[in-house]
């Protein structure tokens, strides 16, 4: 097994036989996944993830909205009360961040369902190639192939926190 194939195998938990099938399928160069694959394989997967995401979001919003609990600190010293209130505020802020992230995830899953209905699900938005099934199984809201994502991330990293020696000398 080639090194990159092994990495793909480990990354998407594919068996070697599945890897071979996937290679053969991509050798044909499909433009998109079939309606059966979209409706019977990917849509139920996304709906299950969406259901779990909504229940997680509900838990996060309940915990942040019910910040008054029965074990309040009204009867303890003021110093402890201030520390406890600070901890509660910090916890609420963290829950708010998590809820915001969960809402973004839910929106991504809903967009994936729209792409299934439009029959554009599984097509890379950068390269136009078909995203492998293993990636879509592990990240059903993916819109890029692994290679396109790596090049996109490398371009982002190049521009952050670094300077060219020539630019520094010019100033």
VOPAGU-2260 file (C-alpha; in pm, 1 decimal, decimal comma):
REM VOPAGU-2260
SITE   aa  ch    i         X         Y         Z
SITE  UNK   A    0       0,0       0,0       0,0
SITE  UNK   A    1     138,7     339,6     -96,3
SITE  UNK   A    2     215,5     585,8     188,2
SITE  UNK   A    3     -55,9     833,8      87,1
SITE  UNK   A    4    -304,5     550,4      52,1
SITE  UNK   A    5    -211,3     435,4     401,8
SITE  UNK   A    6    -266,3     787,3     538,9
SITE  UNK   A    7    -604,9     802,9     367,9
SITE  UNK   A    8    -684,6     457,6     504,2
SITE  UNK   A    9    -598,3     569,1     858,6
SITE  UNK   A   10    -768,0     907,7     826,8
SITE  UNK   A   11   -1104,4     778,5     708,4
SITE  UNK   A   12   -1094,2     433,3     871,5
SITE  UNK   A   13   -1127,3     261,5     536,0
SITE  UNK   A   14   -1044,2    -104,2     490,1
SITE  UNK   A   15    -793,5    -188,0     214,9
SITE  UNK   A   16   -1073,3    -350,5      12,9
SITE  UNK   A   17   -1277,8     -29,9      39,3
SITE  UNK   A   18    -971,5     168,8     -68,1
SITE  UNK   A   19    -939,9     -47,6    -379,1
SITE  UNK   A   20   -1309,7      -2,1    -461,8
SITE  UNK   A   21   -1277,2     371,8    -411,3
SITE  UNK   A   22    -973,9     387,5    -641,4
SITE  UNK   A   23   -1159,8     194,3    -909,1
SITE  UNK   A   24   -1461,8     420,4    -872,1
SITE  UNK   A   25   -1251,9     735,1    -905,6
SITE  UNK   A   26   -1067,4     591,4   -1204,8
SITE  UNK   A   27   -1394,7     619,2   -1396,7
SITE  UNK   A   28   -1405,9     990,8   -1301,6
SITE  UNK   A   29   -1766,7    1039,5   -1199,9
SITE  UNK   A   30   -1895,8    1395,1   -1210,5
SITE  UNK   A   31   -2123,4    1349,6    -910,0
SITE  UNK   A   32   -2267,9    1087,7    -679,4
SITE  UNK   A   33   -2580,3     902,8    -794,2
SITE  UNK   A   34   -2924,8     989,2    -659,0
SITE  UNK   A   35   -2930,3     656,2    -471,7
SITE  UNK   A   36   -2599,8     734,2    -301,9
SITE  UNK   A   37   -2715,6    1083,2    -209,7
SITE  UNK   A   38   -3055,9     976,7     -77,5
SITE  UNK   A   39   -2971,6     639,4      79,9
SITE  UNK   A   40   -2621,0     691,7     210,6
SITE  UNK   A   41   -2544,6    1057,6     274,0
SITE  UNK   A   42   -2883,9    1207,5     357,5
SITE  UNK   A   43   -2955,5     971,4     653,1
SITE  UNK   A   44   -2603,3    1031,0     782,3
SITE  UNK   A   45   -2652,3    1407,7     774,5
SITE  UNK   A   46   -2999,6    1386,2     928,1
SITE  UNK   A   47   -2863,0    1179,1    1219,0
SITE  UNK   A   48   -2581,5    1428,9    1277,7
SITE  UNK   A   49   -2829,5    1715,2    1253,2
SITE  UNK   A   50   -3059,9    1555,0    1510,8
SITE  UNK   A   51   -2769,4    1509,7    1753,2
SITE  UNK   A   52   -2646,5    1865,1    1688,2
SITE  UNK   A   53   -2990,0    2008,7    1769,3
SITE  UNK   A   54   -3007,8    1810,5    2095,6
SITE  UNK   A   55   -2656,9    1927,9    2190,2
SITE  UNK   A   56   -2753,4    2286,9    2114,8
SITE  UNK   A   57   -3063,8    2250,0    2328,1
SITE  UNK   A   58   -2852,2    2126,5    2619,8
SITE  UNK   A   59   -2613,3    2418,6    2582,1
SITE  UNK   A   60   -2891,1    2678,6    2568,5
SITE  UNK   A   61   -3074,1    2521,2    2863,6
SITE  UNK   A   62   -2764,1    2523,4    3079,9
SITE  UNK   A   63   -2690,7    2887,4    2998,4
SITE  UNK   A   64   -3050,4    3004,1    3049,6
SITE  UNK   A   65   -3099,8    2819,2    3379,7
SITE  UNK   A   66   -2812,1    2987,7    3559,5
SITE  UNK   A   67   -3014,5    3011,4    3881,1
SITE  UNK   A   68   -2974,8    2686,3    4065,7
SITE  UNK   A   69   -3099,4    2560,3    4397,8
SITE  UNK   A   70   -2755,3    2562,6    4555,1
SITE  UNK   A   71   -2712,9    2938,7    4535,9
SITE  UNK   A   72   -2453,1    3128,6    4737,1
SITE  UNK   A   73   -2691,5    3375,0    4901,2
SITE  UNK   A   74   -2619,8    3240,3    5248,5
SITE  UNK   A   75   -2239,2    3237,2    5224,2
SITE  UNK   A   76   -1979,5    3506,4    5272,1
SITE  UNK   A   77   -1947,8    3790,1    5021,9
SITE  UNK   A   78   -1598,4    3690,4    4909,1
SITE  UNK   A   79   -1708,6    3342,5    4814,8
SITE  UNK   A   80   -2017,8    3482,0    4646,2
SITE  UNK   A   81   -1809,0    3711,1    4422,6
SITE  UNK   A   82   -1582,4    3421,6    4323,1
SITE  UNK   A   83   -1880,2    3196,9    4255,7
SITE  UNK   A   84   -2054,2    3461,1    4043,0
SITE  UNK   A   85   -1735,4    3512,0    3841,3
SITE  UNK   A   86   -1718,9    3139,9    3775,9
SITE  UNK   A   87   -2083,4    3137,6    3666,3
SITE  UNK   A   88   -2023,5    3426,1    3425,2
SITE  UNK   A   89   -1721,5    3249,6    3280,2
SITE  UNK   A   90   -1921,6    2929,0    3242,4
SITE  UNK   A   91   -2205,9    3114,4    3068,8
SITE  UNK   A   92   -1960,8    3280,1    2828,8
SITE  UNK   A   93   -1805,7    2942,3    2744,9
SITE  UNK   A   94   -2150,1    2789,3    2687,7
SITE  UNK   A   95   -2239,2    3083,2    2465,0
SITE  UNK   A   96   -1927,3    3025,5    2253,5
SITE  UNK   A   97   -2004,5    2654,3    2228,3
SITE  UNK   A   98   -2365,6    2726,8    2133,1
SITE  UNK   A   99   -2250,5    2967,5    1862,9
SITE  UNK   A  100   -2012,9    2706,3    1724,6
SITE  UNK   A  101   -2289,7    2444,7    1734,3
SITE  UNK   A  102   -2524,5    2676,7    1543,5
SITE  UNK   A  103   -2255,2    2718,4    1276,1
SITE  UNK   A  104   -2221,7    2338,8    1253,4
SITE  UNK   A  105   -2600,1    2301,1    1219,9
SITE  UNK   A  106   -2604,1    2560,7     940,7
SITE  UNK   A  107   -2328,4    2367,5     760,1
SITE  UNK   A  108   -2528,1    2044,7     785,6
SITE  UNK   A  109   -2841,7    2217,5     658,5
SITE  UNK   A  110   -2641,0    2353,9     365,3
SITE  UNK   A  111   -2522,4    1999,0     294,7
SITE  UNK   A  112   -2886,5    1885,5     277,3
SITE  UNK   A  113   -2956,1    2165,1      29,4
SITE  UNK   A  114   -2659,5    2049,9    -180,7
SITE  UNK   A  115   -2803,1    1697,4    -178,0
SITE  UNK   A  116   -3134,6    1829,8    -310,2
SITE  UNK   A  117   -2946,4    2030,8    -575,0
SITE  UNK   A  118   -2737,6    1720,8    -657,3
SITE  UNK   A  119   -2413,5    1911,5    -601,4
SITE  UNK   A  120   -2323,2    1733,9    -277,0
SITE  UNK   A  121   -1975,8    1582,3    -275,1
SITE  UNK   A  122   -1830,8    1813,4    -539,4
SITE  UNK   A  123   -1532,0    2022,3    -429,9
SITE  UNK   A  124   -1606,8    2394,3    -443,2
SITE  UNK   A  125   -1242,8    2472,4    -530,0
SITE  UNK   A  126   -1131,6    2204,0    -773,9
SITE  UNK   A  127   -1465,8    2066,7    -894,7
SITE  UNK   A  128   -1346,2    1712,2    -825,4
SITE  UNK   A  129   -1550,5    1451,4    -642,9
SITE  UNK   A  130   -1483,4    1439,3    -267,8
SITE  UNK   A  131   -1406,4    1082,7    -158,4
SITE  UNK   A  132   -1677,4     895,6      32,1
SITE  UNK   A  133   -1454,0     838,9     333,0
SITE  UNK   A  134   -1414,6    1212,8     386,7
SITE  UNK   A  135   -1787,1    1269,7     343,5
SITE  UNK   A  136   -1865,6     994,4     592,3
SITE  UNK   A  137   -1640,2    1147,5     856,0
SITE  UNK   A  138   -1712,8    1513,5     770,3
SITE  UNK   A  139   -2053,0    1516,8     597,0
SITE  UNK   A  140   -2057,4    1895,6     564,8
SITE  UNK   A  141   -1722,4    1902,7     378,5
SITE  UNK   A  142   -1715,2    2118,1      67,5
SITE  UNK   A  143   -1355,9    2056,3     -41,6
SITE  UNK   A  144   -1128,3    1762,3    -111,6
SITE  UNK   A  145    -841,1    1702,0     131,0
SITE  UNK   A  146    -588,4    1829,8    -121,7
SITE  UNK   A  147    -782,4    2150,6    -187,8
SITE  UNK   A  148    -824,5    2207,7     185,9
SITE  UNK   A  149    -450,5    2163,9     243,7
SITE  UNK   A  150    -360,1    2413,8     -27,0
SITE  UNK   A  151    -621,9    2656,6     103,3
SITE  UNK   A  152    -485,2    2629,0     457,5
SITE  UNK   A  153    -123,6    2664,9     342,3
SITE  UNK   A  154    -214,7    2989,0     164,2
SITE  UNK   A  155    -376,7    3119,4     483,5
SITE  UNK   A  156     -74,2    3028,5     696,8
SITE  UNK   A  157     171,6    3197,4     458,2
SITE  UNK   A  158      10,3    3536,7     510,0
SITE  UNK   A  159     -13,7    3523,3     890,0
SITE  UNK   A  160     255,4    3630,1    1132,3
SITE  UNK   A  161     541,4    3612,3     885,2
SITE  UNK   A  162     729,0    3876,8     698,0
SITE  UNK   A  163     955,3    3859,3     399,9
SITE  UNK   A  164    1310,0    3972,1     452,8
SITE  UNK   A  165    1281,9    4206,3     152,0
SITE  UNK   A  166     969,4    4375,9     290,6
SITE  UNK   A  167    1140,1    4425,8     625,8
SITE  UNK   A  168    1450,3    4581,0     469,3
SITE  UNK   A  169    1245,8    4823,8     255,5
SITE  UNK   A  170    1084,1    4991,0     557,3
